Amino acid sequence: MPTTRATTEDRSAVRTLLRLWPYVRPVRARLFTAAFVAVVASCTGLVIPLVLKWLVDGPVADRDPGGVWLGALYLLLLGIAEAVLFGIRRWLVARPLSHIEARMRADLYHRLQRLPVAFHDRWSSGQLLSRGTTDLMLVRLFLAFPLTFLLVNGVTILVGVVIMLFQDWALGLVILGPAVPVMWICVVFERRYAEVARRAQDQVGDLTTLVEESVLGIRVVKGFGRHRSQARAFGALAGRLRDTELRKARLMATIWGLIVALPEVAIGAALVLGALRVADGDLSAGTLVAFLSTALALRWPVDSIGFMLAMSQEAATATERYFEVMDEEPEDPGTAAVRGTGSAPVPAKDAPPGPAPATRRPAGTGGGLRFENVVFRHPDAPPGTPPLLTRVDLHVRPGESMALVGATGSGKTTLTALVPRLYETTSGRILLNGTDITEMSREELRTRVAVAFEEPTLFSASVGENVLMGAPAGTGEPALGRALAIAQADFAHALPEGTGTRVGEQGLSLSGGQRQRLALARAVVGRPEFLVLDDPLSALDVHTEAAVEAALRRVLADTTALIVAHRPSTVLLADRVALLSGGRIAAVGTHQELLRRNAEYAHLMSGEQEHSR
């Protein structure tokens, strides 16, 4: 989980909620209309006490049955009007609020797709999932209820107080007595509740992460009998969340109790004082009834302040969490900015000595794939940490296959991830056929470079859809069949629905070798100009590996390829081999040349160490 959580002291709930305005603006007419209708409905309810005053001081005092029936009719019509107006308000806001939530969720999803890999390395999926579900639900509830009724109730209280003061200013001042204590309580409550609300929503994200990991890793949990330890971890997180929610409940109970009790005391005092004045003849019974009816009509607007402030704080926290993701700098779809800016590269002053990152050299003269003085340090690495890659110089000639070999943790996977710009270089440059990859749009770059990772990722879609993700839109069955044949993934045709069979979440219904072959098919289906393979055959058995290698040789004959390799059989696919050691390219040559003249390479290929990263 990133450490960018804001504290309640460095933000304002109102300022945070104002960031929702771009989403509210397109539907503001309906929301303003709904708010106006709600104000009218609420003020309609305040007319009822005035009718009661007329009824008591008029028809009731005069013993006029006809007047009593007329007054009852007025009260009925006012009640119906109030109910209809509130129904219209609800109808007005239903569609716009659904539109706002859907748009915010779509924007969040699109931003997640555009954020760099470095961002996803830092954030847990559960935290992101909670922002797209629970947090947006809280925002929608705020727009549906507190946003409108904080205004409506404020206007209602103001109009009601004016009516009570006009009826009798002395009783009105009694009712206004608790106003200052209530406002002070609200200020204190808002600050404390904001802190607890943020903690609760972060804990929901942590709990979501644990559940998701337990479900995706259910085979590991069951295989190692770790269900009890996972249950304990879940119980601990759930217990912390429960404690936080209970603290929220205690805060709510405290403020609600005080906000309800103080006005009730004031109403009781007004009742006693008013009754005494009626007995003395200083006040009419109708005026007292109307005054008390108005005061009782204001109970709900006053009582609701507590939980509406709580909902507003939760919405402010949800909005803050939402924009924590939206404020992250996305990948530039066009050409890159000067290195050392943005989310992935580090400042040039932190880079090791070498060419200034912002200086552009003339375009390279050689074709193929070329690394020139490439330096890479993880963007979130502590200052002073040595770079993972230091001045890497390597040239893969057009149509050549280059195997990349190195010890565990030497940076082989990181180097290959720099080619499609999954990470940005700290300094130096990478060229495709003489063109700096930062001068291409990412869309263009990733149509020219195909990647197959060692850990194959499949989506909850059909086999065909998973493979064709690596091809341009409109690619048909012939290309799919060719790619499956190259990857020796003909097993797909024997599945219950052939290539239309859904593989399930993460492709866990398939074996590791089957998933890896489908990932390889996805890499070659688009006939890419450049191919980057990260140990693509590690999960295959000896016979399948030999068949895949034979088919791959035909593909590699027409492709410029960089292949991370751990086994001699994979190395033999390549024309030449590059040894990555100490963050640099230590040696380049054929497999046999390096075996003869480089002891480190011979040791790596001898099987004396584990061939895995």
N, C-alpha and C positions, 0 to 999 in steps of 0.2 A: 504494500500500500504506500503511495507516495506521501511525502511529508509536507504537502502544501495545504493542509487543512487550515482554514481561517479560524481565528478566534472571534468570540463575540465582541471583543473590544475594538477590533479593527474593521468593523463593518456596521452598516446601518440597515435594519430590516427594510425600511422604506426605500432606501437607495437600491438595495438588492432587488426588491420586487419591481422597481421601475424598469429593470432590464427586460421585463416581460413585454414592455410596450410594443416593440416591433411585431410581436406575435398577436397582440390584442388589436393593434391599429386596423387591420383589414375588417374586423368585425365590431369595431367600436360603436357603430351606429346602433346595432341591435343591443349591445350591452348597455349603452347609455339609455336607450329606450326602455330596456328592462329595469334599469335602476330608477328611472322616472316613474314607471308604472308602480314599482314597489313603494316608492315614496308616497305616491297618491293613495295606494292601498292602505299604507300605514296611517296616513293622515285621515283617511276615511274612518278608520277605527277610532280616532280621537274625536270625531263628531258625535259618536254614540253617547259619551258622557253629557254633552250639551243637550241632546235629545232627552236624556234622563232628567236633567235639570228642569227642562220645560215640562216634562211629564209629571214630575213630583210637585213642582210649584204651581202647575196649571190644572190639568184634568184630575189628578189625584186629590189635590187640595180642594178643588171645586166639586168633587164627586161626580165627574162627567164620564160615564162609561164610554160614550162615543169617542171622546178625546183619548181615553186610555187605549182603545182599539186602534185608533189612528197612530198613536205613539208606538204601539207594538208593530204596526205595519212599517213605520219608518225604520225601526230597529232591525226588522227582518230584511228590508231592502238594503240597508247599509251593510249588514252581515253578508248578504249575497254578493253585493258589489265588491266588498273586500276580498272574498274568496275567489271571485272571478278574476280580479286584477292580479292576485298572487299566482293564479293558474296561468294567466297570460305571461307573467314574468318568467315562470319556469319554462314555458314553451319557447320564449324568445331566446333564452340562453342555452338551451340543450344542444342545438346543432352547432352554434359557434364554438362552444367549449370543446366539443368533440373534435372540431376542426383544429383548434389550437393545440390540443394534446397530440393529435395525429401529426401535425406539422412539426412540433417540437421533437417528437420521437423520430420522425424521418430525418430531420436535420442532425440529430445526435448520431443516428446510424451512418449517415453519409460522412459526418466528421470522423467517426471511428475508422471508416474505410480509408480516409485520406491521411490520417495521422501516421507518423513514421513508426517503424518497428521499434525504435528506441522507446517510444511512449508505451507501447504494449508490453515491452519488457519490464516496465516499472509498475504498471497497474494490474491488479488482479481482475479477472473476468467477473467475479461476483460483485465487486464495487461498480463496475461499468453496467452490469445487468440491473443492479438496484437503482441506478440513476435513470435507466430507461423505463422502469416499471413503477416501483413504489414512489420515487420522487415526482415523477410526472403525474401520478394519480393525486398526490398532495397538492400539486400546483393547480390541477383541474378543480379539485374541491375548493381551493381558496378562491378561484375565479368564480365558481358557481355560487358560493355562499358568503364568506366573510367580506370579500371585496365589495359586494353590493350592500350587504347589511351593516357593515361598519358605517357606510354613508347613510343608509336608510335609517338605522337606529339613531345615528347622531342627529339627523334632521327631526326624527320623531321625538327624541328627548327634548330638543330645543323648542319645537312647537308645543309640546306638552307642558313644558315649564312656563312658557309664555302664557298659555291658556290658564294654568293654575295661578299665576301671579295676577292675571286680570280678574280671576274669580275672587281671590282673596290674597293680598300680598303677604300678610302675616303668616298664613299657613304655607304659602309658597316658600318663604324663607326657611321655615322648619324643614320642608322637604329638601331644600338645597343644602342643608347642613352637612350631610355626608359627602358632598361632591369633592372637596379637597382631599380628605383621607382616601377616597376611592381612586382618585387620579394618582396619588403617591403610591398606593398599593400596585396599581397597574404598571407604573414605571419600574418598580423593583421586580415585579413578577416577570416582566418582559426580558430583563437582563438575565435573570436566573434560568428562565425556561429556555431561552435561546441556546444556552450552553448545553443543557441536558438534551434538547431536541437534536442538536448536531451530533452529540455522542451516540444517541439511539440510532440515528440513520446511518452513521458509519458502522455501528455494530451490526445492523441489518446487512450491510454489504459484506462484512467479514463472515457472517453466518451463511450468506448465500454462496460465498466462495467455497467454504468448507463443504456444504452440501453438494455443490457442483463437482468438486474434486472427488468426493466420495463416490458419486454416481459414475463419473467417467473412469475412476480407478477401481471400480468394484471388483475386477479380477484380481488386482493386487491385494486389496483388502481381504478378500476371501482366501486367496492363495496363501497368504501369510498369517491368516487367522487374526487379523488386526481389527476386527469389528468392535471389540470391547474398547480398545484404545481410541478408535474413531468416535465411538459413542461417548467416551469420557470427554474428548475434545469438543464434541458437539454440545454436551451437557454444560461444559464450562462456558462456552460462548453464549449458549442460550440462557444460562444463569445470569451472566453479566448483562445481557439485553433485558432480561426480566427485572433485574434490580434497577436498571436505568428507567424502564417503563414505570416501575412502581414509584420511583422518585418523581417522574413526571406526574403521576396520578396524585401524589401527596401535594405537589405544588398546585395542581388544579383544584384539589379539594380545599386547600387553604384559601386561595384567592376567591374561589366560588363562595365558600362559606362567608368570607368577609364582605364580598360584594353583595351577597343576598341579605346578610344580617343587618348591615348598616342602613340600607334603604327601608328595610322592614321596621326597624326601630323608629326611623323618621316618620313612616306612615302611621305607626301606632301613636306617636306623640301628636301628629296632626289630627288623628281621630279623636283623641281625648280632648285636645284643645278645641276642636271644631264642635264636638258634642256639647261642651260647656258653653260655648258661644251661642249655639242654637237654643240651649235651655234658657240663656239670658236674653234671647231675642235679638242678638247682634248679628246673627247669620241665619239665612233661610235654610230649611232642610234640603231643598233642591240644590242649593249651592254646595252644601256639604257633600251630598250624594255625588254631584258632578265632579267635585274636587277629588274625592276619594276614588271615584271611578277612573278619572284621568291618571291619578297616581298609580292605581293598580294596572292600568293599561301600559304604563311605562316600566312595570316590573320586568317584563321579558326583555325589552331593549337594554335595560341596565344589567339584569342577571346574565345576559348572553355575552357581555363584554369579556369575561374571563376566558371562555372557551373559544371565542372568536379571535382574541389575541393569541391564544395557544395555536390555533389553526394557522394564523398569519405567520407566527414564528416558524412553525414547521414548514410552511410554504416558502418562507424566506430562506431557510436552510436548504430545502430541496432545490430552490432556484440557484443558490450559491453552488451547490454540488453539481448541478447541471452545467453551469457556466465554467466550472473548473475544467471540464472536458472541452467545452466549446471554445474556451480561450486558448487552448493549446495550439501551437503553430502547426498547421497542416503541411504536408509535402507540397511544394510548389509544382503545379502540373506542367508549368513551362520550364524555362531554363532556371538553373539554380542561382541562388544569391551567392555573393562572395563567401568563400569558405570562412568558417570561424563565426558565422552568424546563424540564427535559427536554432532549431531544437537539437539537431544531431551533431554538427561540428562543434569543436571547442575553439575558443579564441586563439588567434595566431600566436599570441605571446606565450601560450602554454605549449606550443608545438616544439619539438626538438629543432636544433639548427637545421637549416635547409632553405630552399627557395621560399620567398614570401608567398603565403597562401593566396593572396589576392592577385599575384602577378600571373598573367597568361603568357604562355610560350606560343610560338608559331605552331600551327597544326602539324601533327606528326606526319612523316613521309611514308612510313610503313603501313601496310594493311594489317588485317587480323585484329587480335586483341593485345593491347599493350598497357602495361603498368609502368608509370614513370615516377620514380621517387615517392611512392605512395606511403603515407604515414596514417595510422589510425589509432586513436585512443577513444575508449567508450565515453560518450558525452557526460555521463554521470560519475565518471571516475574521480576520486579525490585529487585535488591539485598536487602536482609533483609525481603522480603515478606514471611510471614509464609506459610508453605506447605499446600496444599489442603488436603492431606492425611498424617497422622502421625502415624507411627508404627501400621499399620493395620495387625492384626493376625486373620486369619479365615481359617477354614478347612471344605470343602464340601466333605463329604465321598463318596466313589465310589457308583454310582447309586442313590445318594441322590439329592434331589432338595432343594436348599436354596433360600429363598426369601430375597432380600436386600431392607430394608425400611429405609427412612431417610427424613429429612425436605428438603425443596427446597434449592438447592445450597450446599448440604452436600457432594457432590462428588460421588454419586452413579454411574452416567454414566461414569465418569472418571475411577472409579475402574473397571468397566466392560471392558472399552476400554484397560486396561492394560493387560488383559488376552490374546487377539490376538496380542498384541504388536502394537496396533495403536499408543500408546504412550509408552515411556520407563520409568520404575521406576527410581526415583532418587537414592534410595537405597532400601535394602531389596531384596527379591526374591519371585517369583511365581513358584510353582511346579505343574506339571501334572503327576500324578502317580509316584511321587518321583523324577522326572527329572526337573531340572531348565529349564524354557522355553527359556532362553538365550543360552542354549546349543543345541537347535534345530534350524534348518533353519526355516525361516519364512514360507516357502512353506509347510514344514511338520507340523508346528504348526497350520497353518490355514486350513489344511485338517482334523485336529483332533478337532478343535474348530469352531463351527458355531455361527454366531451372527445375531440377528434380532434387528434392531434399532427401537426406538419409531417413528422417522421420516422416513418412508419407502421411499427409493429411487428406482425408476424404470427407465429403459433405453428405448430409442426409438427402441424397438425390440418387438418380439412377447411375449405373455404371457408365453409360454413354454420356450423360451430362457431366459427370466428373472428369472424364477423359477430354471431352470437347471444350472444357474450360481453357485448355491450352491452345485452342485454334481460333482463327477469326470467325466472326458471326457468319452463319450460313454454311459452314463446313458440314459435309454430309457423311453418309454411311461408309463410302469407300475409304475416306481418310481415317475414319474410326477403325475400320477393319485392318487397315495397314498398320496403324499404331499399335493395336492389340497384338498383331502378329510379330512386330519388331520386339515388343516387350514380353513375348511369350505369355500373353495374357488371354489365350484362347479359352481358358476356363470360363470366361465371361459368357460365352455363347451357350454353355451348358447350365447356366443358372436358370431358375424357374421361369423367368420372363426374359431370358437372354440379356442383352445389353440394356434393356429397360428395367431390370431388377434394381430396386432400391437397396443400397448397401447399409443403411442405418447410420446412426450417429457415429462419427469418427471412423466409420467403416469397420467397426469391431466385429461385425458378422463374418469378416474375411480373415484369413491368416495374415501374418506379417509379410510373408513373401508375396501373397496376392495383392496386398495393398501397395507394396513397393513396385510391383510390376505395373499396376494401374497408374501410379505416379510417374513412372518412366514413360508409359504410353502418353500421358498428358503432356510430357515435356517434348515429345517428338512429333505429336500429331500435327502441329502447325508448320512442320518443316522449317525450323528456325535457322537463321543465319549463324547465330552463336548459341552454343549449348553449354550450360554449366551444370555438372552432375556432382552431387555431394555423396560419394560412396553409394551409388545407386543399386548395388548388387549385394549389399551386406546381409540381407535376410533370405537370400536364395540358396537352395541346395546346390550341390556341385553340378548335377546334370542340367538343372534349369539355368544355372549361371552360364554354363558353356553354351547353351542354345541362345540365351540372350546376348552373350558376347558376340557370337557369330552374326546375329542380326544387327547388332549395334555397329559392327565394323562397316557394314554397308552404309549406315546412316552417317557415321563419322567421316566417311570418305568425302562427303560433300559439305561438311560442317566444320566450323572452327570451334573447338571444344576444350574446355578446362574441366578435368575430372579429378575430384578428390579420391585418393585411393589408399587403401590400407593393406591390400593383398596383392601378391605378385600377379595373380590372374587378372586383376583389374588394371594393374600397371601396364600389362602387355597389350591392352587395348590402345594405348597411346603411342604416338610416334616418338615423343621425347618425355622426359621426366624432370620436374623441378623439385628440389629439396628445400623446404621451408624450415629454417632453424634460427632461433634467437630473433624472431621477427623479421628476418631477411631471407632472400633467396640465396642459399649457400652454394648451390651447385645446379647446373642444368646439363643434361645429356641424355643419351639413350639409357635404357635399363641396364644393359651389359656394361656400358662405360662407367656408370656410377657404381655398379657392383665392384668393378675392378679398382677404381681410384678413390672412392669415398667410403671411409669406415663407418660413418654414421648411417649412411644409406644402406650399406650392407647389413648393419646391425638391425635396422628397421625391417628389412625384408627377410631377415633370418628367422623370424618368429620368436626371438628371445624376449620380446616385450609384447604386450597386449595390443592388438591392432584395433584400437578404438579410441575415440577422442575422449 
